[in-house]
Amino acid sequence: MPTIGPRRIAAFTALGRVLVSGLRPGAPGFGDRLRSVPRMLRGAVSGRYPDLTRGRLGLLLLALAYLVSPIDLVPEAFLALLGIGDDVIVAAWLGGAVLVETERFLAWERSQPAVVDQQPA
């Protein structure tokens, strides 16, 4: 019988901590996180937001492509539990990574100086 390795246990533990920390008072809500994703992506691509590197962004996009790829349907047809299991692991990693990145981005955004446009008097 296959066992769950320490790396997977650590990954699921980290995901659990992130999910629980998202419920604490003052933490950004799901809507705030969802609305921040386009701003975070624009900031990362333009270089204005340095905490999300192009390599990390590439990993996020690669994980998303893996989940929506029709090529992955073949192993699920033959190896039902194993085929679904790899998708669950990738989805859990992607979900945790997006939670961490959006929280980090929102904190960075709050720390930026506010720019106020005023009309000349």
C-alpha positions as CSV (number, residue, x, y, z in Angstrom):
1,M,0.0,0.0,0.0
2,P,1.4,3.4,-1.0
3,T,2.4,5.8,1.8
4,I,2.2,9.5,2.0
5,G,5.7,10.9,2.1
6,P,6.9,13.7,4.4
7,R,7.0,16.3,1.5
8,R,3.3,15.7,0.8
9,I,2.4,15.9,4.5
10,A,4.4,19.2,4.8
11,A,2.6,20.5,1.7
12,F,-0.9,19.7,3.0
13,T,0.1,21.1,6.4
14,A,1.2,24.3,4.9
15,L,-2.0,24.5,2.8
16,G,-4.1,23.9,6.0
17,R,-2.3,26.7,7.8
18,V,-2.9,29.1,4.9
19,L,-6.5,28.2,4.7
20,V,-7.0,28.7,8.5
21,S,-5.0,31.9,8.5
22,G,-7.4,33.2,5.8
23,L,-10.2,32.9,8.3
24,R,-8.7,35.1,11.0
25,P,-10.2,38.5,11.7
26,G,-8.7,41.2,9.4
27,A,-7.5,38.8,6.8
28,P,-8.5,39.6,3.2
29,G,-11.8,38.0,2.1
30,F,-12.2,35.8,-1.0
31,G,-13.7,38.7,-3.0
32,D,-10.7,40.9,-2.1
33,R,-8.3,38.2,-3.2
34,L,-10.1,37.5,-6.4
35,R,-10.2,41.2,-7.4
36,S,-6.5,41.5,-6.6
37,V,-5.4,38.8,-9.0
38,P,-5.5,40.9,-12.2
39,R,-3.7,43.8,-10.4
40,M,-1.1,41.4,-9.0
41,L,-0.5,39.8,-12.5
42,R,-0.1,43.3,-14.1
43,G,2.3,44.4,-11.4
44,A,4.3,41.2,-11.7
45,V,4.6,41.3,-15.5
46,S,5.4,45.1,-15.5
47,G,8.0,44.6,-12.8
48,R,6.3,47.0,-10.4
49,Y,5.5,44.2,-8.0
50,P,8.8,42.5,-7.4
51,D,7.7,39.7,-4.9
52,L,6.1,37.6,-7.6
53,T,8.9,36.6,-9.8
54,R,8.5,35.5,-13.4
55,G,9.6,32.0,-12.5
56,R,6.9,31.8,-9.7
57,L,4.3,33.2,-12.1
58,G,5.3,30.7,-14.7
59,L,4.8,27.9,-12.2
60,L,1.4,29.1,-11.3
61,L,0.4,29.3,-15.0
62,L,1.9,25.9,-15.6
63,A,-0.1,24.4,-12.8
64,L,-3.3,26.0,-14.1
65,A,-2.6,24.7,-17.6
66,Y,-2.0,21.2,-16.2
67,L,-5.4,21.3,-14.5
68,V,-7.3,22.4,-17.6
69,S,-5.4,20.4,-20.1
70,P,-7.4,17.7,-21.9
71,I,-4.3,15.6,-22.2
72,D,-4.5,14.8,-18.5
73,L,-7.9,13.1,-19.1
74,V,-6.3,9.9,-20.5
75,P,-4.7,8.7,-17.3
76,E,-8.0,9.3,-15.4
77,A,-9.8,7.0,-17.8
78,F,-7.4,4.1,-17.1
79,L,-6.2,4.9,-13.6
80,A,-9.1,6.6,-11.9
81,L,-7.8,7.3,-8.4
82,L,-4.2,8.0,-9.5
83,G,-5.3,10.2,-12.3
84,I,-7.6,12.2,-10.0
85,G,-5.0,12.2,-7.2
86,D,-2.4,14.1,-9.2
87,D,-5.0,16.7,-10.1
88,V,-5.9,17.1,-6.5
89,I,-2.3,17.6,-5.5
90,V,-1.7,20.2,-8.2
91,A,-5.0,22.0,-7.3
92,A,-4.1,22.0,-3.6
93,W,-0.7,23.5,-4.4
94,L,-2.1,26.0,-6.8
95,G,-4.8,27.0,-4.3
96,G,-2.3,27.4,-1.5
97,A,0.1,29.4,-3.7
98,V,-2.6,31.7,-4.9
99,L,-3.7,32.3,-1.3
100,V,-0.2,33.1,-0.2
101,E,0.6,35.3,-3.2
102,T,-2.6,37.3,-3.0
103,E,-2.2,37.9,0.7
104,R,1.4,39.0,0.2
105,F,0.3,41.3,-2.7
106,L,-2.5,42.9,-0.7
107,A,0.0,43.6,2.1
108,W,2.5,45.1,-0.3
109,E,-0.3,47.2,-1.9
110,R,-1.3,48.6,1.5
111,S,2.3,49.5,2.2
112,Q,2.7,51.6,-1.0
113,P,2.3,55.4,-0.6
114,A,-1.1,56.7,-1.7
115,V,-1.1,58.9,-4.7
116,V,-3.8,61.6,-4.6
117,D,-4.7,63.5,-7.8
118,Q,-5.8,67.0,-7.1
119,Q,-7.1,69.5,-9.5
120,P,-5.2,72.8,-9.4
121,A,-7.0,75.5,-7.4
